[in-house]
């Protein structure tokens, strides 16, 4: 008489145990081998993908391997339909949980690598990337939990609808905070500016000191700290002076109405020579622009081939000195604001 255990002979149980043990041992050995090979290979490469693969594979839980071994061994047994379905659902749930662990480990490892790489350039961005990582991991685990519940036959339609209604209510209550949060993520991902950039927002000019989850702080030229909400900041026109490649300079001078025709014709050439004599400068134009109330006005345009403000000021100073010297040599005076008042004979007598 054969001894039966749950309607299976003991020989079948022994074979199932051997199959399950072999499957678990094979998976465990394969994981260890792949991780060791990657650990030996990773230091010789520049990419971070192999290091990321090591982190993900190292997150494989022994209980997952055990669950896969049990499911593999159970295939040798003649189990009731309910037991077979339950084991299949447990195996799928273990696979989903392990996939969530792999995804969680991958997100954590990538964000840690990103923060280490960016900390020297933009330390404030680590706060926003941490928030982005939390949102991504929370979404991952929420999806996996819903899939597991659906796998066990739970009707998740009502649950998803309830979560949607609750999410709408929370979003309406926290719309300003959520708006600033998503604006912060937009700043981190799109990078219209970074910490250390010199920007102008409307009539506020200063250096970006901090980009947080809700606010961005700018140190103004007067030394004061100006705080913007992230959504208000992205809704404004932002001029990022740090990313300038060149500077286009327009400046004007005036000479009195009494200069001679020869002097007036010589002025554009003098302006051109004064500009072209400067290094890192490209001359654009110099013209007699028009007649003002007390002067003949000339306009000059040139381009400084660098964004440095100090370089531009040095160039403009050198041009001004050269014009002062050349005008003195040519006998051309600079215009001064003047106004002529005409009196009638009665006003002169009264005076």
VENRA-V464079 format. One record per helix or strand of 3 or more residues. SS is the DSSP state (2 for helix, 1 for strand). FROM is the first residue (numbers start at 1). LEN is the number of residues. If there is no record, write none. Layout:
SS&FROM&LEN + SS&FROM&LEN
This chain:
2&10&33 + 2&49&10 + 2&62&13 + 2&81&38 + 2&125&27 + 2&157&17 + 2&175&16 + 1&198&4 + 1&204&8 + 1&215&6 + 1&225&5 + 2&230&5 + 1&238&3 + 2&241&3 + 1&247&9 + 2&261&16 + 1&281&11 + 1&296&9 + 2&309&22 + 2&345&6
